[in-house]
Amino acid sequence: MLIFYFALLFSLFSSPCNADLWAETERMSDLQQWRALCGYYTVATAYMKDSNARITVFAPVDDVFTYNPDIRALDQKETLSHIVDSQVVDLTMNKLWDKQTLIRSTINSGYTYITQFENNPGNFICTPMGHRPYPGTALSFIREHDVTVFEERQYSNRDLSQIRDILDRTPDIALVIYGSSAWNGFHTFFIPNDAAFARVIDRNRVDREVLLAHVTSTNRVLFTWPWLYDGGQHYYPSVRFSANIIEDNFKLKLVMRNITDRRTGKWDLYAVSEVYERYSQFRRGAVWAKILVPNIPTQNGVVHIVDNVLGIVSETIDMMIYRNDKTTTLMRYINTIGQIVRNYFSATGGLVTFFAPWNEAFDRIPEQIERRLLRDRIWLEQILKLHIVPAKELTSDEITNETIVNTVDNMRQLYFVKGEWPANNITYYVIGGGIKTAIMMENVAATNGIVHYIERVLGVPYQSLWNVMRNESRLQASFHMMSHLQLQYSMDPWQVLTPEQNFTFFVPVNEAWHKQAPSLVARMNDGNHWQALQYVYKRHILQGQALMYTDLRERTYVMMNDEKVVIRRRDRCAAAIFL
């Protein structure tokens, strides 16, 4: 059994101390559940009361027992796995250690892995191990033939026959890396199951380099929760195998990602291998492997069973989205218009970048718009072509706020936004056909290009102008002002996609209002000047036309409320000047 939490650390030091840990926990209100748990077992209580024992206790606070009530039923071995048989002075000195993870023995002969975070070195997570780890190495776990070993455990090796056969044919990798002992170091192992190897067309491509691509570097033992807490900034081992040493290779990065289904709230974990430059068997892009069975402790680290072979790309875009249960609606739309669009995905000669909407993206479209989309095959074809960038493998490392790419649509372009909030948490957005959407799964590599999975369908309106303002943080000042005006009902009509309800709205952002005199803004919002404020906003609205940025580039002026507004281009932006 594994327990994941932010641990409150207690340690007995060499300096004189009159109280023992049992007495210390009595006066701490947030450790009463842990104290009660230790009180059930004689050995645990004896260690807590022994003032001469040189131990370190990783004690879960009461909140952990609240959101994870299963730990109230820990047996004695699992409770003792929280007590390390030495003093971990590295934490008390708050120093940086050379290795990613400290490995310490517990008093019941298990291991505790203490992870220090690169992005936030002051924080630590320990992953205590109960009596449920596999009692051997990762190699012996794969080779295990005795099924009784896995009784009453949440994991087994019954679907690992393919990796077992491959390791038997590469004894150097198998024995030195997968079968390494504590003298050689601890690792994180991502083990593909048999179904993962069934997706590899050419089995000869699974060589030593690929096997090493499934193992982290020395002393990087990472369970799922600590890895996600650190933002996933961990790297693969090098593909070079020499002198029993695995070195870091920053051209081949490994991250762990969680993707949440916003309809159900459930989330899946993925191990993602990303290659920045093509070499050997690896091609540019990322391979996503869903973690089926996480956190299997072994004597030389931790094993995660995954559903894909990392680093190997053998499917076309068409094959990839066809087997993905999150893109069933997309495939139905593609099949509706025949091979016109599908040819771009199934061809192996040309390279394309495809922004593939999830089922969730189509669920966001209102029913009346979706019915109109399915009736209009020409519009549907234009929408699907808007998601395809021809003759280009566009990966996230090439995306900046200045990136513009052409699409198969030949009429509209795609723009990008690279957002970073909070620190080190980068999200990429793509803008096309008036829709801004986040890229949820990026850089997925196929044999004929790159796939980015997005959460909205480009070019299909799913919100009124009023809802767009409501959900945009930079427009909250204008949204608050317009909530007092009759103009809001024009922005939120009950009919959609009708010519009389089309608007072009030049909305002032928050910064625009901050540039005005505070007294003037306060006067307009005092409740006595709503008509004057509505007149100001009407001068920002062009009724009867929905002009996009590409339309404005081709015009020198537009008429707004019988006034001439000159359009001038400044770099990527268009400036409107009232005359």
C-alpha positions, -999 to 999 in steps of 0.1 A, spaced: 0 0 0 12 35 -8 4 67 10 10 101 -6 10 133 14 30 163 24 47 149 55 53 166 87 88 157 97 100 148 132 134 137 141 155 130 172 188 148 171 220 143 189 215 174 210 201 167 245 163 165 247 141 156 277 110 147 257 104 118 233 84 118 201 54 103 219 53 133 243 59 157 215 30 144 194 6 147 224 9 185 224 5 189 187 -32 191 178 -28 181 141 -11 148 149 -37 132 171 -48 107 144 -13 96 138 -8 92 176 -39 71 179 -28 49 150 6 43 166 -11 36 200 -27 5 185 7 -12 180 33 -20 206 63 -18 183 53 16 168 46 30 203 79 17 216 98 35 189 79 67 195 87 66 233 124 56 229 143 88 234 176 71 225 164 58 191 180 77 162 150 77 139 130 100 117 92 99 116 72 110 86 38 116 103 7 123 83 -13 152 97 -50 149 106 -62 163 73 -46 133 55 -68 110 75 -99 131 65 -94 129 27 -79 94 28 -98 75 54 -83 42 43 -51 49 62 -70 46 95 -69 8 89 -31 6 84 -16 -26 99 16 -25 120 40 -31 90 24 -2 71 26 20 101 63 12 107 71 21 71 67 57 81 97 55 105 132 56 90 160 39 110 183 70 108 182 107 112 176 124 78 196 155 86 196 166 50 161 180 55 168 198 88 198 216 72 176 226 42 204 220 18 204 209 -18 216 174 -25 231 162 -56 208 133 -62 171 138 -72 159 114 -46 172 104 -12 167 67 -4 165 57 33 157 23 49 128 20 73 127 1 105 108 -27 88 135 -32 61 116 -12 34 126 20 16 114 55 18 121 78 -11 124 115 -3 120 138 -34 134 173 -35 119 195 -61 139 213 -87 113 241 -92 108 246 -54 138 232 -35 123 241 -1 95 216 -5 99 178 0 76 148 -4 83 114 10 66 83 -3 65 58 25 61 22 14 40 -4 32 43 -41 31 28 -43 -4 58 -36 -26 71 -63 -49 99 -81 -30 123 -80 -59 138 -58 -86 119 -45 -117 135 -73 -138 123 -101 -114 89 -85 -113 87 -88 -151 100 -124 -150 79 -136 -121 61 -169 -128 46 -176 -94 11 -161 -95 7 -165 -58 31 -136 -53 4 -112 -66 -24 -125 -44 -42 -96 -26 -22 -71 -45 -36 -45 -69 -11 -54 -97 3 -84 -115 26 -91 -145 2 -113 -165 3 -90 -196 40 -83 -197 52 -112 -218 64 -91 -247 88 -70 -226 99 -101 -208 109 -117 -242 127 -85 -253 147 -82 -221 157 -119 -223 173 -110 -257 192 -80 -242 209 -94 -211 231 -63 -206 202 -39 -203 181 -64 -184 206 -73 -157 225 -40 -152 195 -16 -155 162 -34 -149 178 -58 -125 202 -34 -107 206 -36 -70 208 -8 -45 245 -6 -52 238 5 -88 211 30 -80 173 33 -81 152 42 -111 116 48 -123 106 22 -148 78 26 -174 69 -9 -185 47 -13 -217 21 -41 -216 15 -66 -244 -12 -44 -260 14 -16 -263 37 -38 -283 8 -49 -305 7 -13 -318 43 -14 -329 44 -24 -366 81 -31 -368 92 -50 -337 129 -47 -347 127 -10 -338 125 -19 -301 162 -20 -294 186 -10 -265 180 27 -270 142 22 -267 145 1 -236 167 28 -220 141 54 -230 117 38 -204 140 43 -174 148 75 -156 183 84 -146 200 72 -114 182 79 -81 152 95 -97 125 74 -81 93 93 -88 58 83 -78 29 99 -96 19 125 -70 53 140 -63 60 140 -101 29 160 -108 35 183 -79 69 193 -94 53 202 -127 68 172 -145 102 188 -151 122 156 -151 144 142 -179 150 109 -196 182 89 -194 207 91 -222 204 65 -250 241 59 -245 248 28 -225 284 27 -211 301 16 -179 267 10 -161 260 47 -161 229 65 -174 235 101 -181 210 129 -187 201 138 -223 182 170 -225 172 164 -261 149 136 -249 126 147 -221 102 128 -200 72 144 -182 41 130 -165 8 147 -173 -27 144 -160 -56 151 -183 -90 158 -167 -123 151 -183 -143 182 -174 -176 165 -179 -170 137 -153 -141 152 -133 -121 120 -138 -84 123 -148 -59 101 -165 -22 100 -160 2 99 -190 39 94 -193 51 116 -222 84 112 -240 94 142 -261 122 143 -286 134 178 -298 156 165 -326 154 134 -347 180 108 -342 183 70 -344 149 53 -339 134 84 -324 115 110 -345 106 146 -335 75 150 -313 60 133 -283 47 98 -275 19 97 -249 15 65 -229 -14 62 -205 -4 49 -171 -26 19 -164 -11 6 -132 9 33 -112 33 31 -83 45 -5 -80 74 -3 -55 103 -27 -62 137 -31 -46 154 -8 -71 127 19 -76 91 21 -88 73 6 -118 45 21 -138 27 -1 -164 18 19 -195 -2 13 -227 22 25 -253 59 20 -262 76 53 -255 98 68 -283 83 46 -310 61 62 -336 44 38 -361 9 52 -366 -4 78 -391 -26 106 -379 -57 88 -393 -49 57 -373 -42 77 -342 -74 96 -341 -94 66 -352 -85 45 -322 -87 74 -297 -119 72 -277 -117 109 -272 -121 118 -309 -150 96 -319 -171 127 -328 -143 141 -349 -141 109 -369 -178 110 -375 -176 145 -388 -146 136 -411 -164 106 -425 -195 128 -432 -176 146 -460 -157 116 -473 -121 114 -482 -116 152 -490 -101 158 -456 -91 123 -445 -65 121 -473 -44 146 -455 -42 123 -424 -38 89 -441 -10 98 -466 25 89 -455 43 111 -480 35 146 -468 38 161 -433 9 180 -417 1 195 -383 -34 187 -372 -53 204 -343 -77 177 -334 -108 187 -313 -119 163 -286 -154 151 -281 -156 177 -253 -150 204 -280 -180 193 -300 -201 191 -268 -196 228 -263 -213 237 -296 -250 247 -291 -274 222 -307 -288 247 -332 -254 256 -345 -243 219 -347 -274 210 -367 -267 238 -391 -230 227 -394 -240 191 -403 -265 203 -430 -239 226 -446 -212 203 -460 -192 232 -475 -190 249 -441 -181 217 -424 -153 211 -449 -140 246 -443 -141 241 -406 -121 208 -407 -95 223 -431 -90 252 -407 -75 227 -383 -48 214 -407 -15 231 -413 1 216 -445 38 208 -451 49 216 -415 56 197 -382 47 225 -358 58 216 -322 54 237 -291 91 246 -289 85 266 -321 54 284 -309 57 321 -297 32 349 -295 44 360 -329 38 327 -347 14 327 -377 8 297 -399 -13 291 -430 -40 264 -431 -54 242 -458 -84 265 -457 -64 290 -477 -85 319 -463 -77 320 -427 -46 317 -406 -38 304 -371 -23 325 -344 -8 314 -311 -5 326 -275 21 312 -251 7 317 -216 28 311 -185 9 312 -152 18 303 -125 56 301 -129 68 272 -150 33 262 -160 31 269 -197 -1 266 -217 -3 271 -254 -34 285 -271 -43 285 -308 -66 311 -323 -84 304 -356 -117 315 -371 -124 337 -341 -121 309 -316 -93 307 -289 -87 273 -275 -61 257 -252 -39 229 -265 -46 200 -240 -22 173 -254 6 188 -275 32 175 -299 17 140 -303 40 124 -330 26 104 -360 45 90 -390 31 118 -412 30 148 -389 21 162 -355 -13 162 -336 -23 187 -310 -56 179 -292 -77 210 -284 -107 217 -263 -128 238 -287 -136 236 -324 -119 264 -344 -142 285 -366 -175 274 -349 -191 300 -326 -203 286 -294 -207 318 -273 -224 351 -278 -203 383 -275 -218 388 -241 -205 354 -229 -171 360 -244 -168 392 -224 -180 374 -193 -152 348 -195 -123 371 -206 -103 384 -176 -90 414 -196 -126 426 -204 -140 426 -169 -141 464 -167 -162 467 -199 -183 437 -188 -192 454 -155 -201 486 -172 -222 470 -199 -241 449 -173 -260 482 -165 -268 490 -202 -295 479 -225 -268 472 -250 -261 439 -233 -293 424 -248 -280 431 -283 -248 413 -274 -266 382 -261 -294 375 -287 -317 345 -286 -311 339 -323 -277 331 -336 -259 332 -370 -285 357 -384 -272 387 -404 -291 413 -383 -274 399 -351 -239 401 -365 -216 427 -348 -180 438 -349 -172 450 -314 -140 468 -306 -141 462 -268 -119 483 -246 -97 462 -223 -90 469 -187 -58 487 -196 -77 511 -219 -99 522 -190 -70 526 -167 -56 552 -191 -86 574 -186 -90 600 -159 -103 582 -127 -128 610 -121 -143 605 -156 -146 567 -152 -162 571 -118 -187 596 -131 -198 573 -159 -203 546 -134 -221 566 -107 -256 555 -120 -266 589 -134 -248 587 -167 -257 553 -182 -270 569 -214 -237 587 -219 -218 554 -213 -240 535 -237 -233 562 -264 -195 556 -258 -199 519 -263 -221 523 -294 -192 541 -311 -172 508 -307 -198 487 -325 -203 479 -362 -237 463 -367 -246 439 -395 -211 427 -402 -187 403 -384 -153 415 -395 -123 394 -385 -87 405 -384 -81 392 -419 -110 413 -431 -97 444 -414 -63 440 -431 -79 443 -465 -98 475 -456 -87 511 -453 -118 522 -433 -152 511 -420 -183 531 -413 -195 530 -377 -227 549 -368 -223 572 -398 -187 579 -388 -157 570 -408 -131 549 -389 -97 546 -406 -79 512 -403 -42 513 -401 -19 482 -397 9 482 -371 29 450 -372 5 423 -363 -21 447 -349 -47 469 -366 -53 504 -352 -87 521 -356 -87 559 -358 -119 579 -356 -122 609 -380 
